Amino acid sequence: MIFITSTISLSEDEIEEQFVRSPGPGGQNVNKVETAVQLRFNAKASPNLPDFVFRRLVILAGRRMTKDGVVVLNARQHRSQERNRADALERLVDLIRAATVVPKKRRPTRPTLGSKKRRLESKQRRGSVKKTRGKVSERE
């Protein structure tokens, strides 16, 4: 079991891992060993993921989620397969945790009386500066 929050946990059967060759560092190993990990999690079909979390996950995952509702994460930063697996799993858990956070609703506020007065005073000051920039009369 992979624990996301106190109420959400995922079964390890829901996560598919596929190992591919990594284009990153690794010396001679890079041509022989498949160290990069492609992690797939079918969020749409997951029975452990509530609907409201899935809807926010769609927004947060962006291009990392397919049209079928599968989250695809690629991890190839490290040289070893185990560290890449742990990195991909940690990123998935962080992504789902971020989707569980309910965003606060914005309460519209009105400008204070003081801010309105300051704005009008600055407009008047600016207008008076511009008035003094007129043409110079040739009376003298």
N, C-alpha and C positions, 0 to 999 in steps of 0.2 A: 504494500500500500504506500502511496505517495501522498503525504498530508499537505494540503494547500492551506486550509484554515481549520478551525475547530469543527465546522460543519461540512466542509467539502474535502473529500479525499478521492484520489484516482486509483484505479486498479492498474497494475503494471501491464496487464493484457491489452489495455487501451492504447498503449504507446508502441509504435513500430520504430525500430532503428535500422537504418541501412548504412553500411560503411562503404565509403568511396575513397578514391585516391585524392589526396589533398595537394593543392598547388603551392602550399606554403613551405616553410623551412622544414628540413629533415635530412639533408645530406643525401646519401645514397639510398636511405630508407624511403624517400619520397617517391621513388619509382617502383618500389616493391610492395610496400605495406599500405593498406587502406586505413588511414588514420582519421580522415574526416568523417563526421557523423551527420546523417540527415535524419532528423527526428520528425515523425508524423503523429499527430494526435487528432482523431476525428471528434471534434468538439460538438458537432451537430448530433451525432449518434450517442454521445456519452450520457449514460443514465445518471451519473453523479453530478452533472453540471446543471444548475438551475437555469431556467430560460432567461431571466434578467441578466445573469452573469454572461451567458452566451451572447446576448445582444450587445453588451458592452465589449466583449472580447472581439467581436467582429470589427468594431470601430478601432480598438487598440491594436489589433494584429495587422490591419491594413492589408498590404500586399503579401504578407506572410500567410494569409488564409486563402484557400482556394474557394471557388464558387460552391463546392460541395460541402464546405464547412470544415475542411481539414487544415489544421495549423501545421505548417512546414517550417522547421528551424534547421539551419545549417550551422555546424560548429566545426571550424578547422583552424582555430587559433593556436592550439597546442600541438606538440609533436606526438604525444601518445594518444591512443584511442580512448583509454579510460578517462583522461582529463577532458577530452572533447565530449565524451558521453555525459560526464558530470556537468560540464558547462552548458550543454544543450538542455539538459533536464532542469538545471537551475534557472535558465532563462524562461523555460516554459512555466515553471512554478511562479516566477516573478510576474509573468504576463497574466496568468490567471488570477493571482493575488491582486494585481492592479485593477482587474475587471470586477473584483468583488467590492471594491470601494465605491460607495454611492456618492456621486458628486453632489455638492451642496447647490441648492437652488439659489440663483441670484435674486436678491431683493432689491428692486430699483429704489434708488435714493434720490432726493431732491437737493439741489445746491443750497447751501446755507445763506442766510441774509447777508452775512459778512462777506462771503465770497462774491455775491452779486454786486455789492457796493464797491469792493476792490476792483472788480472787472470794469464797472462803469467809470470809476475814477481814473483808471489807467487809460481807458479810451478817450476821456476828456483831455488828459495830459498830452496824449499823443496827437489829438486833434489840434490843440493849441500850438504845439511845436510845428505842425504842418502849416498852420495859418501864418506863422511868422516867416515862412519861406516864400512869400509873394515877391512880385517884381519891385524893384527899388524905383521910387518916383524921382523924376529929374527936376524938381522944383528949385533946388539950390544952385 
